[in-house]
Amino acid sequence: MLRQIINERRINDPGLVLDNLHEEMISALNQRNNESTDGMDVAICSLDLERNVLKYAGANRPLWIVRGEELIVHSPNKFPVGGLQITHEENFLSHEIQLKPNDAFYIFSDGYADQFGGEAGKKLMTKKFKEMLLSIQHLEMDEQQKHLSDYLESWKGENEQVDDVLVIGVRV
């Protein structure tokens, strides 16, 4: 569906991509005529490298930008693509962000913060995930990936992985 929306329909604004994906998912799962409540939380970005402009839209998934020692949160729309809120009135909002040299931005699934582990067997949580991203900004992106992966494995310990884990980070 994404390939069709972006490549065939030539839609590249993240909010419009999510609006179209929402309609396609509802249609594909016949959600207006049955009890299917499957939905998807997603963040999508487009990056204009010539102007250093990032466009972002999110369905229940934020965008984080690390600028110096500050973590800037761009909030998503609070509804999924498809799923229970088929008839939401709002369109997905596209955020246009002027990036600065050395900014790093991150989109991610909820799996990292929701992983159970540690000494008490509790969730890692968003606060700890944010603190970790801030603490590893001095590392190259490939080293950040290794650190995040190693930390999650250590945190998880003997616990099973509870969800998908995806973290995408880009430094400008």
VMD Tcl script that builds the backbone (N, CA, C; Angstrom):
set m [mol new atoms 516]
animate dup $m
set s [atomselect $m all]
$s set {name element resname resid chain x y z} {
  {N N MET 1 A 0.817 -1.196 0.000}
  {CA C MET 1 A 0.000 0.000 0.000}
  {C C MET 1 A 0.864 1.263 0.000}
  {N N LEU 2 A 1.925 1.262 0.816}
  {CA C LEU 2 A 2.810 2.429 0.845}
  {C C LEU 2 A 3.460 2.659 -0.514}
  {N N ARG 3 A 3.917 1.595 -1.119}
  {CA C ARG 3 A 4.554 1.706 -2.432}
  {C C ARG 3 A 3.583 2.328 -3.438}
  {N N GLN 4 A 2.356 1.879 -3.414}
  {CA C GLN 4 A 1.349 2.399 -4.340}
  {C C GLN 4 A 1.071 3.883 -4.060}
  {N N ILE 5 A 0.909 4.236 -2.809}
  {CA C ILE 5 A 0.612 5.623 -2.439}
  {C C ILE 5 A 1.755 6.552 -2.828}
  {N N ILE 6 A 2.978 6.161 -2.505}
  {CA C ILE 6 A 4.128 7.030 -2.722}
  {C C ILE 6 A 4.608 6.982 -4.168}
  {N N ASN 7 A 4.801 5.798 -4.719}
  {CA C ASN 7 A 5.392 5.672 -6.052}
  {C C ASN 7 A 4.391 5.850 -7.186}
  {N N GLU 8 A 3.207 5.264 -7.059}
  {CA C GLU 8 A 2.247 5.338 -8.156}
  {C C GLU 8 A 1.408 6.608 -8.094}
  {N N ARG 9 A 0.939 6.969 -6.908}
  {CA C ARG 9 A 0.122 8.185 -6.777}
  {C C ARG 9 A 0.976 9.433 -6.588}
  {N N ARG 10 A 2.269 9.235 -6.354}
  {CA C ARG 10 A 3.222 10.337 -6.177}
  {C C ARG 10 A 2.850 11.264 -5.013}
  {N N ILE 11 A 2.367 10.665 -3.947}
  {CA C ILE 11 A 2.057 11.419 -2.727}
  {C C ILE 11 A 3.265 11.296 -1.807}
  {N N ASN 12 A 3.844 12.436 -1.419}
  {CA C ASN 12 A 5.027 12.362 -0.567}
  {C C ASN 12 A 4.907 13.191 0.705}
  {N N ASP 13 A 3.802 13.879 0.897}
  {CA C ASP 13 A 3.581 14.572 2.162}
  {C C ASP 13 A 3.186 13.526 3.215}
  {N N PRO 14 A 3.929 13.426 4.329}
  {CA C PRO 14 A 3.661 12.358 5.306}
  {C C PRO 14 A 2.218 12.301 5.813}
  {N N GLY 15 A 1.594 13.451 6.065}
  {CA C GLY 15 A 0.205 13.442 6.528}
  {C C GLY 15 A -0.733 12.869 5.481}
  {N N LEU 16 A -0.541 13.261 4.226}
  {CA C LEU 16 A -1.372 12.739 3.137}
  {C C LEU 16 A -1.114 11.257 2.902}
  {N N VAL 17 A 0.130 10.835 3.073}
  {CA C VAL 17 A 0.447 9.404 2.957}
  {C C VAL 17 A -0.349 8.626 3.995}
  {N N LEU 18 A -0.353 9.107 5.251}
  {CA C LEU 18 A -1.098 8.401 6.311}
  {C C LEU 18 A -2.605 8.458 6.069}
  {N N ASP 19 A -3.124 9.588 5.579}
  {CA C ASP 19 A -4.560 9.671 5.249}
  {C C ASP 19 A -4.923 8.620 4.206}
  {N N ASN 20 A -4.111 8.514 3.164}
  {CA C ASN 20 A -4.371 7.530 2.104}
  {C C ASN 20 A -4.205 6.110 2.618}
  {N N LEU 21 A -3.191 5.880 3.440}
  {CA C LEU 21 A -2.969 4.554 4.018}
  {C C LEU 21 A -4.143 4.156 4.903}
  {N N HIS 22 A -4.672 5.121 5.650}
  {CA C HIS 22 A -5.842 4.884 6.512}
  {C C HIS 22 A -7.019 4.368 5.675}
  {N N GLU 23 A -7.317 5.059 4.584}
  {CA C GLU 23 A -8.433 4.659 3.721}
  {C C GLU 23 A -8.176 3.306 3.064}
  {N N GLU 24 A -6.950 3.077 2.609}
  {CA C GLU 24 A -6.605 1.801 1.974}
  {C C GLU 24 A -6.739 0.633 2.957}
  {N N MET 25 A -6.304 0.854 4.186}
  {CA C MET 25 A -6.367 -0.209 5.196}
  {C C MET 25 A -7.821 -0.542 5.547}
  {N N ILE 26 A -8.634 0.482 5.712}
  {CA C ILE 26 A -10.057 0.263 6.005}
  {C C ILE 26 A -10.710 -0.531 4.881}
  {N N SER 27 A -10.370 -0.162 3.650}
  {CA C SER 27 A -10.931 -0.854 2.488}
  {C C SER 27 A -10.422 -2.293 2.402}
  {N N ALA 28 A -9.115 -2.485 2.543}
  {CA C ALA 28 A -8.522 -3.823 2.415}
  {C C ALA 28 A -9.047 -4.787 3.471}
  {N N LEU 29 A -9.295 -4.271 4.679}
  {CA C LEU 29 A -9.789 -5.123 5.770}
  {C C LEU 29 A -11.312 -5.081 5.898}
  {N N ASN 30 A -11.962 -4.382 4.961}
  {CA C ASN 30 A -13.423 -4.269 4.944}
  {C C ASN 30 A -13.963 -3.836 6.312}
  {N N GLN 31 A -13.313 -2.848 6.916}
  {CA C GLN 31 A -13.625 -2.471 8.294}
  {C C GLN 31 A -14.951 -1.727 8.446}
  {N N ARG 32 A -15.512 -1.228 7.374}
  {CA C ARG 32 A -16.807 -0.543 7.492}
  {C C ARG 32 A -17.955 -1.552 7.563}
  {N N ASN 33 A -17.682 -2.805 7.195}
  {CA C ASN 33 A -18.751 -3.810 7.122}
  {C C ASN 33 A -18.542 -5.024 8.011}
  {N N ASN 34 A -17.494 -5.024 8.827}
  {CA C ASN 34 A -17.301 -6.162 9.715}
  {C C ASN 34 A -16.722 -5.686 11.037}
  {N N GLU 35 A -16.374 -6.612 11.877}
  {CA C GLU 35 A -15.926 -6.264 13.221}
  {C C GLU 35 A -14.413 -6.184 13.360}
  {N N SER 36 A -13.687 -6.154 12.254}
  {CA C SER 36 A -12.234 -6.045 12.317}
  {C C SER 36 A -11.844 -4.706 12.940}
  {N N THR 37 A -11.011 -4.769 13.954}
  {CA C THR 37 A -10.561 -3.543 14.622}
  {C C THR 37 A -9.048 -3.372 14.497}
  {N N ASP 38 A -8.428 -4.119 13.584}
  {CA C ASP 38 A -6.985 -4.017 13.418}
  {C C ASP 38 A -6.610 -2.620 12.940}
  {N N GLY 39 A -5.635 -2.041 13.610}
  {CA C GLY 39 A -5.120 -0.740 13.231}
  {C C GLY 39 A -3.610 -0.762 13.342}
  {N N MET 40 A -2.996 0.360 13.011}
  {CA C MET 40 A -1.542 0.394 12.994}
  {C C MET 40 A -1.082 1.754 13.505}
  {N N ASP 41 A -0.121 1.721 14.417}
  {CA C ASP 41 A 0.561 2.930 14.862}
  {C C ASP 41 A 1.811 3.058 14.013}
  {N N VAL 42 A 2.055 4.263 13.485}
  {CA C VAL 42 A 3.175 4.434 12.558}
  {C C VAL 42 A 3.631 5.891 12.549}
  {N N ALA 43 A 4.907 6.090 12.317}
  {CA C ALA 43 A 5.465 7.414 12.059}
  {C C ALA 43 A 6.121 7.363 10.690}
  {N N ILE 44 A 5.989 8.446 9.948}
  {CA C ILE 44 A 6.576 8.490 8.608}
  {C C ILE 44 A 7.210 9.863 8.397}
  {N N CYS 45 A 8.341 9.864 7.709}
  {CA C CYS 45 A 9.089 11.099 7.476}
  {C C CYS 45 A 9.486 11.220 6.019}
  {N N SER 46 A 9.673 12.460 5.597}
  {CA C SER 46 A 10.358 12.741 4.330}
  {C C SER 46 A 11.397 13.801 4.647}
  {N N LEU 47 A 12.540 13.697 3.995}
  {CA C LEU 47 A 13.669 14.556 4.309}
  {C C LEU 47 A 14.142 15.255 3.041}
  {N N ASP 48 A 14.177 16.576 3.084}
  {CA C ASP 48 A 14.711 17.386 1.997}
  {C C ASP 48 A 16.129 17.774 2.405}
  {N N LEU 49 A 17.110 17.080 1.872}
  {CA C LEU 49 A 18.499 17.303 2.263}
  {C C LEU 49 A 19.058 18.634 1.764}
  {N N GLU 50 A 18.520 19.142 0.662}
  {CA C GLU 50 A 18.997 20.434 0.152}
  {C C GLU 50 A 18.615 21.578 1.088}
  {N N ARG 51 A 17.428 21.524 1.650}
  {CA C ARG 51 A 16.940 22.592 2.541}
  {C C ARG 51 A 17.054 22.215 4.015}
  {N N ASN 52 A 17.470 20.982 4.325}
  {CA C ASN 52 A 17.519 20.473 5.706}
  {C C ASN 52 A 16.155 20.577 6.388}
  {N N VAL 53 A 15.127 20.165 5.660}
  {CA C VAL 53 A 13.766 20.202 6.177}
  {C C VAL 53 A 13.242 18.781 6.297}
  {N N LEU 54 A 12.718 18.481 7.472}
  {CA C LEU 54 A 12.119 17.182 7.746}
  {C C LEU 54 A 10.617 17.370 7.852}
  {N N LYS 55 A 9.860 16.519 7.151}
  {CA C LYS 55 A 8.407 16.495 7.321}
  {C C LYS 55 A 8.062 15.188 8.011}
  {N N TYR 56 A 7.163 15.277 8.978}
  {CA C TYR 56 A 6.807 14.113 9.788}
  {C C TYR 56 A 5.303 14.108 10.029}
  {N N ALA 57 A 4.735 12.910 10.065}
  {CA C ALA 57 A 3.365 12.700 10.525}
  {C C ALA 57 A 3.360 11.395 11.315}
  {N N GLY 58 A 2.522 11.345 12.327}
  {CA C GLY 58 A 2.472 10.154 13.159}
  {C C GLY 58 A 1.061 9.748 13.526}
  {N N ALA 59 A 0.853 8.448 13.526}
  {CA C ALA 59 A -0.384 7.843 14.021}
  {C C ALA 59 A -0.003 7.152 15.332}
  {N N ASN 60 A -0.181 7.842 16.426}
  {CA C ASN 60 A 0.164 7.355 17.772}
  {C C ASN 60 A 1.659 7.125 17.992}
  {N N ARG 61 A 2.518 7.573 17.098}
  {CA C ARG 61 A 3.966 7.416 17.257}
  {C C ARG 61 A 4.642 8.773 17.066}
  {N N PRO 62 A 5.412 9.221 18.049}
  {CA C PRO 62 A 6.037 10.542 17.976}
  {C C PRO 62 A 7.324 10.542 17.160}
  {N N LEU 63 A 7.855 11.726 16.972}
  {CA C LEU 63 A 9.188 11.944 16.418}
  {C C LEU 63 A 9.976 12.650 17.510}
  {N N TRP 64 A 11.195 12.182 17.754}
  {CA C TRP 64 A 12.077 12.849 18.710}
  {C C TRP 64 A 13.271 13.404 17.959}
  {N N ILE 65 A 13.625 14.638 18.290}
  {CA C ILE 65 A 14.827 15.251 17.734}
  {C C ILE 65 A 15.751 15.554 18.897}
  {N N VAL 66 A 17.005 15.145 18.764}
  {CA C VAL 66 A 18.014 15.500 19.756}
  {C C VAL 66 A 18.854 16.604 19.138}
  {N N ARG 67 A 18.824 17.761 19.793}
  {CA C ARG 67 A 19.568 18.941 19.345}
  {C C ARG 67 A 20.437 19.369 20.511}
  {N N GLY 68 A 21.722 19.132 20.384}
  {CA C GLY 68 A 22.622 19.418 21.499}
  {C C GLY 68 A 22.277 18.494 22.657}
  {N N GLU 69 A 21.936 19.072 23.792}
  {CA C GLU 69 A 21.569 18.272 24.966}
  {C C GLU 69 A 20.070 18.290 25.221}
  {N N GLU 70 A 19.310 18.717 24.214}
  {CA C GLU 70 A 17.860 18.822 24.351}
  {C C GLU 70 A 17.170 17.758 23.503}
  {N N LEU 71 A 16.125 17.149 24.061}
  {CA C LEU 71 A 15.307 16.215 23.310}
  {C C LEU 71 A 13.964 16.904 23.047}
  {N N ILE 72 A 13.661 17.100 21.775}
  {CA C ILE 72 A 12.445 17.795 21.356}
  {C C ILE 72 A 11.452 16.747 20.869}
  {N N VAL 73 A 10.250 16.770 21.438}
  {CA C VAL 73 A 9.214 15.801 21.074}
  {C C VAL 73 A 8.204 16.456 20.134}
  {N N HIS 74 A 7.966 15.808 19.003}
  {CA C HIS 74 A 6.893 16.209 18.097}
  {C C HIS 74 A 5.792 15.164 18.242}
  {N N SER 75 A 4.651 15.612 18.711}
  {CA C SER 75 A 3.567 14.695 19.059}
  {C C SER 75 A 2.793 14.236 17.829}
  {N N PRO 76 A 2.331 13.005 17.872}
  {CA C PRO 76 A 1.552 12.450 16.764}
  {C C PRO 76 A 0.069 12.781 16.915}
  {N N ASN 77 A -0.694 12.462 15.877}
  {CA C ASN 77 A -2.142 12.418 16.037}
  {C C ASN 77 A -2.451 11.243 16.951}
  {N N LYS 78 A -3.472 11.377 17.755}
  {CA C LYS 78 A -3.810 10.354 18.749}
  {C C LYS 78 A -4.858 9.373 18.218}
  {N N PHE 79 A -4.627 8.888 17.016}
  {CA C PHE 79 A -5.463 7.827 16.454}
  {C C PHE 79 A -4.619 7.018 15.480}
  {N N PRO 80 A -5.002 5.751 15.282}
  {CA C PRO 80 A -4.220 4.858 14.423}
  {C C PRO 80 A -4.600 4.988 12.954}
  {N N VAL 81 A -3.844 4.337 12.123}
  {CA C VAL 81 A -4.221 4.111 10.733}
  {C C VAL 81 A -5.134 2.893 10.755}
  {N N GLY 82 A -6.349 3.033 10.235}
  {CA C GLY 82 A -7.327 1.941 10.294}
  {C C GLY 82 A -7.785 1.723 11.716}
  {N N GLY 83 A -8.396 0.588 11.970}
  {CA C GLY 83 A -8.747 0.233 13.338}
  {C C GLY 83 A -10.052 0.817 13.833}
  {N N LEU 84 A -10.120 0.996 15.142}
  {CA C LEU 84 A -11.368 1.373 15.805}
  {C C LEU 84 A -11.908 2.740 15.407}
  {N N GLN 85 A -11.028 3.666 15.104}
  {CA C GLN 85 A -11.485 5.028 14.827}
  {C C GLN 85 A -11.601 5.278 13.327}
  {N N ILE 86 A -12.408 4.463 12.671}
  {CA C ILE 86 A -12.556 4.527 11.222}
  {C C ILE 86 A -13.032 5.896 10.772}
  {N N THR 87 A -13.925 6.478 11.509}
  {CA C THR 87 A -14.574 7.704 11.045}
  {C C THR 87 A -14.033 8.962 11.712}
  {N N HIS 88 A -12.772 8.960 12.140}
  {CA C HIS 88 A -12.257 10.182 12.756}
  {C C HIS 88 A -12.336 11.330 11.753}
  {N N GLU 89 A -12.652 12.503 12.263}
  {CA C GLU 89 A -12.861 13.674 11.412}
  {C C GLU 89 A -11.547 14.316 10.977}
  {N N GLU 90 A -10.520 14.191 11.793}
  {CA C GLU 90 A -9.241 14.850 11.517}
  {C C GLU 90 A -8.452 14.122 10.443}
  {N N ASN 91 A -7.656 14.897 9.725}
  {CA C ASN 91 A -6.643 14.315 8.860}
  {C C ASN 91 A -5.362 14.229 9.664}
  {N N PHE 92 A -4.428 13.424 9.188}
  {CA C PHE 92 A -3.136 13.350 9.845}
  {C C PHE 92 A -2.370 14.647 9.566}
  {N N LEU 93 A -1.794 15.208 10.604}
  {CA C LEU 93 A -1.087 16.475 10.525}
  {C C LEU 93 A 0.366 16.253 10.145}
  {N N SER 94 A 0.829 16.995 9.149}
  {CA C SER 94 A 2.246 16.984 8.784}
  {C C SER 94 A 2.951 18.121 9.514}
  {N N HIS 95 A 4.056 17.790 10.136}
  {CA C HIS 95 A 4.893 18.787 10.811}
  {C C HIS 95 A 6.088 19.050 9.899}
  {N N GLU 96 A 6.413 20.308 9.675}
  {CA C GLU 96 A 7.599 20.661 8.907}
  {C C GLU 96 A 8.616 21.240 9.876}
  {N N ILE 97 A 9.792 20.629 9.925}
  {CA C ILE 97 A 10.799 20.974 10.932}
  {C C ILE 97 A 12.092 21.360 10.233}
  {N N GLN 98 A 12.593 22.549 10.571}
  {CA C GLN 98 A 13.893 22.985 10.049}
  {C C GLN 98 A 14.972 22.349 10.911}
  {N N LEU 99 A 15.769 21.489 10.309}
  {CA C LEU 99 A 16.835 20.821 11.047}
  {C C LEU 99 A 18.086 21.686 11.079}
  {N N LYS 100 A 18.888 21.472 12.096}
  {CA C LYS 100 A 20.167 22.163 12.242}
  {C C LYS 100 A 21.289 21.139 12.119}
  {N N PRO 101 A 22.484 21.603 11.753}
  {CA C PRO 101 A 23.606 20.666 11.651}
  {C C PRO 101 A 23.799 19.883 12.956}
  {N N ASN 102 A 24.037 18.611 12.800}
  {CA C ASN 102 A 24.285 17.679 13.906}
  {C C ASN 102 A 23.024 17.243 14.660}
  {N N ASP 103 A 21.835 17.705 14.232}
  {CA C ASP 103 A 20.600 17.176 14.811}
  {C C ASP 103 A 20.536 15.679 14.530}
  {N N ALA 104 A 19.909 14.941 15.432}
  {CA C ALA 104 A 19.595 13.532 15.200}
  {C C ALA 104 A 18.098 13.385 15.439}
  {N N PHE 105 A 17.425 12.663 14.565}
  {CA C PHE 105 A 15.993 12.431 14.784}
  {C C PHE 105 A 15.716 10.940 14.807}
  {N N TYR 106 A 14.663 10.593 15.554}
  {CA C TYR 106 A 14.332 9.195 15.817}
  {C C TYR 106 A 12.835 8.966 15.670}
  {N N ILE 107 A 12.489 7.896 14.971}
  {CA C ILE 107 A 11.138 7.348 14.998}
  {C C ILE 107 A 11.291 5.896 15.430}
  {N N PHE 108 A 10.248 5.354 16.053}
  {CA C PHE 108 A 10.408 4.051 16.696}
  {C C PHE 108 A 9.055 3.438 17.017}
  {N N SER 109 A 9.045 2.118 17.133}
  {CA C SER 109 A 7.857 1.409 17.605}
  {C C SER 109 A 7.830 1.512 19.132}
  {N N ASP 110 A 6.760 1.049 19.722}
  {CA C ASP 110 A 6.652 1.087 21.192}
  {C C ASP 110 A 7.368 -0.083 21.860}
  {N N GLY 111 A 7.930 -0.986 21.070}
  {CA C GLY 111 A 8.516 -2.212 21.610}
  {C C GLY 111 A 9.712 -2.016 22.517}
  {N N TYR 112 A 10.542 -1.012 22.239}
  {CA C TYR 112 A 11.736 -0.801 23.063}
  {C C TYR 112 A 11.322 -0.405 24.482}
  {N N ALA 113 A 10.519 0.636 24.596}
  {CA C ALA 113 A 10.118 1.141 25.920}
  {C C ALA 113 A 9.206 0.165 26.661}
  {N N ASP 114 A 8.489 -0.677 25.929}
  {CA C ASP 114 A 7.535 -1.607 26.561}
  {C C ASP 114 A 8.157 -2.941 26.963}
  {N N GLN 115 A 9.454 -3.127 26.705}
  {CA C GLN 115 A 10.096 -4.405 27.018}
  {C C GLN 115 A 10.249 -4.591 28.529}
  {N N PHE 116 A 9.823 -5.747 29.009}
  {CA C PHE 116 A 9.975 -6.098 30.422}
  {C C PHE 116 A 11.386 -6.607 30.680}
  {N N GLY 117 A 11.917 -6.257 31.862}
  {CA C GLY 117 A 13.245 -6.723 32.226}
  {C C GLY 117 A 13.772 -5.983 33.434}
  {N N GLY 118 A 15.085 -5.908 33.519}
  {CA C GLY 118 A 15.722 -5.277 34.669}
  {C C GLY 118 A 15.558 -6.146 35.902}
  {N N GLU 119 A 16.092 -5.687 37.008}
  {CA C GLU 119 A 16.045 -6.472 38.254}
  {C C GLU 119 A 14.623 -6.715 38.735}
  {N N ALA 120 A 13.729 -5.759 38.496}
  {CA C ALA 120 A 12.354 -5.886 38.995}
  {C C ALA 120 A 11.400 -6.485 37.961}
  {N N GLY 121 A 11.878 -6.775 36.757}
  {CA C GLY 121 A 11.014 -7.363 35.729}
  {C C GLY 121 A 9.952 -6.399 35.228}
  {N N LYS 122 A 10.243 -5.092 35.252}
  {CA C LYS 122 A 9.269 -4.082 34.825}
  {C C LYS 122 A 9.605 -3.565 33.435}
  {N N LYS 123 A 8.684 -2.759 32.877}
  {CA C LYS 123 A 8.917 -2.150 31.574}
  {C C LYS 123 A 10.077 -1.167 31.641}
  {N N LEU 124 A 10.804 -1.069 30.545}
  {CA C LEU 124 A 11.908 -0.116 30.444}
  {C C LEU 124 A 11.387 1.321 30.570}
  {N N MET 125 A 10.322 1.647 29.892}
  {CA C MET 125 A 9.614 2.933 29.938}
  {C C MET 125 A 10.266 3.996 29.048}
  {N N THR 126 A 9.433 4.931 28.613}
  {CA C THR 126 A 9.835 5.998 27.704}
  {C C THR 126 A 10.879 6.911 28.325}
  {N N LYS 127 A 10.747 7.238 29.595}
  {CA C LYS 127 A 11.686 8.145 30.250}
  {C C LYS 127 A 13.112 7.605 30.166}
  {N N LYS 128 A 13.290 6.335 30.453}
  {CA C LYS 128 A 14.620 5.718 30.407}
  {C C LYS 128 A 15.139 5.662 28.965}
  {N N PHE 129 A 14.251 5.418 28.021}
  {CA C PHE 129 A 14.630 5.391 26.610}
  {C C PHE 129 A 15.127 6.775 26.175}
  {N N LYS 130 A 14.415 7.827 26.557}
  {CA C LYS 130 A 14.842 9.201 26.246}
  {C C LYS 130 A 16.210 9.495 26.858}
  {N N GLU 131 A 16.362 9.156 28.135}
  {CA C GLU 131 A 17.637 9.402 28.824}
  {C C GLU 131 A 18.786 8.686 28.120}
  {N N MET 132 A 18.522 7.471 27.663}
  {CA C MET 132 A 19.562 6.705 26.988}
  {C C MET 132 A 19.943 7.368 25.672}
  {N N LEU 133 A 18.951 7.790 24.882}
  {CA C LEU 133 A 19.267 8.446 23.611}
  {C C LEU 133 A 20.100 9.709 23.838}
  {N N LEU 134 A 19.751 10.477 24.855}
  {CA C LEU 134 A 20.540 11.675 25.164}
  {C C LEU 134 A 21.966 11.310 25.571}
  {N N SER 135 A 22.109 10.226 26.291}
  {CA C SER 135 A 23.431 9.844 26.817}
  {C C SER 135 A 24.366 9.281 25.753}
  {N N ILE 136 A 23.830 8.880 24.600}
  {CA C ILE 136 A 24.679 8.259 23.573}
  {C C ILE 136 A 24.874 9.151 22.350}
  {N N GLN 137 A 24.532 10.424 22.458}
  {CA C GLN 137 A 24.646 11.321 21.305}
  {C C GLN 137 A 26.084 11.519 20.840}
  {N N HIS 138 A 27.044 11.301 21.701}
  {CA C HIS 138 A 28.450 11.437 21.314}
  {C C HIS 138 A 28.911 10.298 20.405}
  {N N LEU 139 A 28.114 9.233 20.315}
  {CA C LEU 139 A 28.471 8.069 19.511}
  {C C LEU 139 A 28.021 8.243 18.062}
  {N N GLU 140 A 28.757 7.609 17.147}
  {CA C GLU 140 A 28.318 7.532 15.752}
  {C C GLU 140 A 27.031 6.707 15.712}
  {N N MET 141 A 26.248 6.863 14.649}
  {CA C MET 141 A 24.944 6.198 14.578}
  {C C MET 141 A 25.069 4.674 14.623}
  {N N ASP 142 A 26.068 4.089 13.979}
  {CA C ASP 142 A 26.215 2.635 14.037}
  {C C ASP 142 A 26.565 2.176 15.456}
  {N N GLU 143 A 27.315 2.996 16.189}
  {CA C GLU 143 A 27.625 2.669 17.587}
  {C C GLU 143 A 26.382 2.831 18.470}
  {N N GLN 144 A 25.540 3.817 18.143}
  {CA C GLN 144 A 24.280 3.968 18.876}
  {C C GLN 144 A 23.407 2.726 18.692}
  {N N GLN 145 A 23.360 2.236 17.462}
  {CA C GLN 145 A 22.559 1.034 17.188}
  {C C GLN 145 A 23.048 -0.137 18.035}
  {N N LYS 146 A 24.347 -0.317 18.074}
  {CA C LYS 146 A 24.911 -1.420 18.861}
  {C C LYS 146 A 24.611 -1.230 20.343}
  {N N HIS 147 A 24.765 -0.012 20.836}
  {CA C HIS 147 A 24.488 0.263 22.248}
  {C C HIS 147 A 23.023 -0.027 22.586}
  {N N LEU 148 A 22.107 0.468 21.748}
  {CA C LEU 148 A 20.681 0.238 21.993}
  {C C LEU 148 A 20.342 -1.246 21.970}
  {N N SER 149 A 20.919 -1.962 21.009}
  {CA C SER 149 A 20.673 -3.398 20.895}
  {C C SER 149 A 21.228 -4.159 22.108}
  {N N ASP 150 A 22.466 -3.849 22.465}
  {CA C ASP 150 A 23.094 -4.519 23.607}
  {C C ASP 150 A 22.345 -4.219 24.908}
  {N N TYR 151 A 21.945 -2.966 25.081}
  {CA C TYR 151 A 21.239 -2.583 26.301}
  {C C TYR 151 A 19.904 -3.329 26.401}
  {N N LEU 152 A 19.181 -3.387 25.284}
  {CA C LEU 152 A 17.882 -4.064 25.307}
  {C C LEU 152 A 18.050 -5.544 25.643}
  {N N GLU 153 A 19.052 -6.181 25.065}
  {CA C GLU 153 A 19.290 -7.601 25.362}
  {C C GLU 153 A 19.623 -7.794 26.842}
  {N N SER 154 A 20.453 -6.922 27.373}
  {CA C SER 154 A 20.811 -6.992 28.789}
  {C C SER 154 A 19.589 -6.737 29.668}
  {N N TRP 155 A 18.800 -5.721 29.322}
  {CA C TRP 155 A 17.598 -5.365 30.084}
  {C C TRP 155 A 16.614 -6.526 30.082}
  {N N LYS 156 A 16.419 -7.115 28.917}
  {CA C LYS 156 A 15.446 -8.189 28.740}
  {C C LYS 156 A 15.810 -9.402 29.594}
  {N N GLY 157 A 17.096 -9.714 29.679}
  {CA C GLY 157 A 17.515 -10.872 30.454}
  {C C GLY 157 A 16.827 -12.133 29.968}
  {N N GLU 158 A 16.195 -12.849 30.887}
  {CA C GLU 158 A 15.501 -14.094 30.555}
  {C C GLU 158 A 14.064 -13.870 30.076}
  {N N ASN 159 A 13.592 -12.633 30.112}
  {CA C ASN 159 A 12.227 -12.330 29.655}
  {C C ASN 159 A 12.140 -12.478 28.139}
  {N N GLU 160 A 10.966 -12.871 27.675}
  {CA C GLU 160 A 10.740 -12.951 26.239}
  {C C GLU 160 A 10.522 -11.555 25.694}
  {N N GLN 161 A 10.859 -11.370 24.416}
  {CA C GLN 161 A 10.558 -10.100 23.766}
  {C C GLN 161 A 9.053 -10.013 23.612}
  {N N VAL 162 A 8.457 -8.893 24.047}
  {CA C VAL 162 A 7.000 -8.788 24.095}
  {C C VAL 162 A 6.387 -8.186 22.839}
  {N N ASP 163 A 7.194 -7.502 22.016}
  {CA C ASP 163 A 6.625 -6.798 20.872}
  {C C ASP 163 A 7.732 -6.571 19.850}
  {N N ASP 164 A 7.307 -6.051 18.687}
  {CA C ASP 164 A 8.319 -5.675 17.700}
  {C C ASP 164 A 9.157 -4.540 18.261}
  {N N VAL 165 A 10.418 -4.484 17.874}
  {CA C VAL 165 A 11.315 -3.422 18.322}
  {C C VAL 165 A 11.965 -2.817 17.082}
  {N N LEU 166 A 11.672 -1.550 16.839}
  {CA C LEU 166 A 12.258 -0.841 15.728}
  {C C LEU 166 A 12.616 0.561 16.182}
  {N N VAL 167 A 13.850 0.945 15.971}
  {CA C VAL 167 A 14.322 2.298 16.252}
  {C C VAL 167 A 15.080 2.748 15.004}
  {N N ILE 168 A 14.635 3.842 14.411}
  {CA C ILE 168 A 15.321 4.419 13.254}
  {C C ILE 168 A 15.856 5.772 13.682}
  {N N GLY 169 A 17.160 5.946 13.555}
  {CA C GLY 169 A 17.792 7.206 13.907}
  {C C GLY 169 A 18.615 7.723 12.741}
  {N N VAL 170 A 18.550 9.037 12.528}
  {CA C VAL 170 A 19.280 9.676 11.430}
  {C C VAL 170 A 19.945 10.935 11.987}
  {N N ARG 171 A 21.230 11.085 11.720}
  {CA C ARG 171 A 21.921 12.331 12.088}
  {C C ARG 171 A 22.116 13.155 10.825}
  {N N VAL 172 A 21.823 14.447 10.929}
  {CA C VAL 172 A 21.940 15.360 9.793}
  {C C VAL 172 A 23.348 15.920 9.726}
}
mol reanalyze $m
mol bondsrecalc $m
mol representation Tube
mol addrep $m
